[in-house]
Amino acid sequence: MTSSEKRRSERHDHVVPTAMLLAAGSLEGETVNASQHGLLIRGTGRISVVVKIGGKEYRGRLVRAEPMVDGGTYYALDLDDPYEI
C-alpha cells in the first residue's frame, strides 16, 4: 500500500454473494454540472447502508460509486465495524 492511499487496511480478493440495502433519507446539495442525460451533484450528508454477507449484517456508508464498462457499478463502502475475511 502506498503512502498516498487513504485505505486503513490491506485489500484481498474476496467474492461472495452480498446484498446492500439503502437507508431512507435525503441529501442536500447543489449541481456542479449538467447535461440532457445526467447531473453531477455535490452534496452534504451521508448515504447509509446495511450490507448482508454470509448471514451477518454490517452498517456503513457509501463513499464512491463508479460505473463499469459492462454496465455494472462498483460501490465502495466504509464499514462501521471490521469485516472478518
C-alpha positions as CSV (number, residue, x, y, z in Angstrom):
1,M,0.0,0.0,0.0
2,T,1.5,3.4,-1.0
3,S,1.5,6.4,1.4
4,S,-0.8,8.2,-1.0
5,E,-3.7,5.7,-0.5
6,K,-6.4,6.5,2.1
7,R,-7.1,2.9,2.9
8,R,-6.9,1.9,6.6
9,S,-6.3,-1.8,5.9
10,E,-5.0,-4.1,3.1
11,R,-7.4,-5.3,0.4
12,H,-7.8,-9.0,-0.6
13,D,-9.7,-10.6,-3.5
14,H,-12.9,-11.9,-1.9
15,V,-16.0,-12.8,-4.0
16,V,-19.2,-13.8,-2.1
17,P,-22.9,-13.1,-2.6
18,T,-23.8,-9.7,-1.0
19,A,-26.9,-7.6,-0.6
20,M,-26.8,-3.9,0.1
21,L,-29.8,-2.0,1.5
22,L,-30.0,1.8,1.4
23,A,-31.3,3.6,4.4
24,A,-34.2,6.1,3.9
25,G,-33.4,9.8,3.8
26,S,-32.3,12.6,1.6
27,L,-29.2,14.7,0.8
28,E,-29.0,18.4,0.3
29,G,-26.5,19.9,-2.2
30,E,-26.1,21.7,-5.5
31,T,-25.4,20.7,-9.1
32,V,-21.9,21.1,-10.3
33,N,-22.6,20.4,-14.0
34,A,-25.5,19.1,-16.1
35,S,-26.3,17.6,-19.4
36,Q,-29.5,16.4,-21.0
37,H,-29.0,12.9,-19.5
38,G,-27.2,13.5,-16.2
39,L,-26.2,15.6,-13.3
40,L,-23.1,15.8,-11.1
41,I,-24.2,16.8,-7.7
42,R,-22.1,18.0,-4.7
43,G,-24.0,17.1,-1.6
44,T,-23.7,17.1,2.2
45,G,-24.7,14.2,4.3
46,R,-24.1,10.5,4.0
47,I,-25.8,7.6,2.2
48,S,-26.1,5.0,4.9
49,V,-26.2,1.3,4.0
50,V,-26.7,-2.1,5.6
51,V,-24.7,-4.9,3.9
52,K,-25.7,-8.6,4.3
53,I,-22.9,-11.1,3.8
54,G,-22.9,-14.7,4.9
55,G,-25.8,-14.3,7.3
56,K,-24.3,-11.2,9.1
57,E,-25.2,-7.5,8.7
58,Y,-22.7,-4.7,8.6
59,R,-23.6,-1.0,8.8
60,G,-21.7,1.7,6.9
61,R,-21.8,4.4,4.3
62,L,-21.4,4.7,0.6
63,V,-18.2,6.6,-0.2
64,R,-18.0,6.1,-4.0
65,A,-20.0,4.7,-6.9
66,E,-18.2,4.1,-10.2
67,P,-19.8,2.8,-13.4
68,M,-18.1,-0.3,-15.1
69,V,-17.7,-0.8,-18.8
70,D,-20.0,-3.8,-18.8
71,G,-22.9,-1.8,-17.4
72,G,-22.5,-2.8,-13.7
73,T,-21.3,-0.4,-10.9
74,Y,-18.6,-0.6,-8.3
75,Y,-19.7,0.6,-4.8
76,A,-17.1,1.5,-2.3
77,L,-18.3,1.3,1.4
78,D,-16.8,2.5,4.7
79,L,-18.0,0.0,7.3
80,D,-18.6,0.9,11.0
81,D,-17.2,-2.4,12.3
82,P,-14.5,-4.6,10.8
83,Y,-15.5,-7.3,8.3
84,E,-13.8,-10.6,9.0
85,I,-12.5,-12.2,5.8
